């Protein structure tokens, strides 16, 4: 198990113990993630734990996993993504919107390998504020 998943598990357990709702108590969860990452980083320097790498990227990935839509979150945050295609449990592709004023058709960004459980896909579709098309291939 890599370092990010270790901290993610710790954060999930802390959320359960404290009875937090990640969708409603955003500030508290962000603070919890920040503190858990800092604590893990300190422990990894002192012991035999694998390093987290870039702390800002680790914090975002952990927060997305516990309070967002996991592997789908980067696509949902990207305004150029027009469609999200769920190819399989481990494969996600997205369609990028063509540049405004351009006659060129939209382009598929390419395959993105990510573990994306169906529950996260369902949550993403239900929570979308704008029309979103999710197509299973």
C-alpha positions, 0 to 999 in steps of 0.5 A: 500500500502506498503512502497516500492510501495509508493516510487516506485510511487514517483520515477516513477513520478519523472522519468516522470517529469524529462523526464528520460529514465531508460534504457539509463540514468541508473546512474541518475535513480539509484541516483534518487532511492537512494535519494527517499529512503533516503527521505522516510526513513527520513519522516518515522522516523518523521511521521506515514509512514510504514518503508521500512525495509532493505534499500538496498533491497528496493532500488534494488526492486524499481530500478528493478520495474522502470528500470528493469523487476520487479518481473522477475529481480531476475531470470534474474540476477541469472545465475543458472536460465535456464528457467522462467515459467509464471504460472499466473499473480501472479505466476512465477517459474524458472528452475535451471540449473544442476551443471556442470559435474553432471548427475542430471537433472535440478530442479525446484526451486519452486513457486515464488509469484510475481505480474508480468504483461505481459508487463514485461515478454515481455520486458524481452524476448525482451531484453534478450542477451542470448537465453531465453525460457519463457513458459506460463503454 
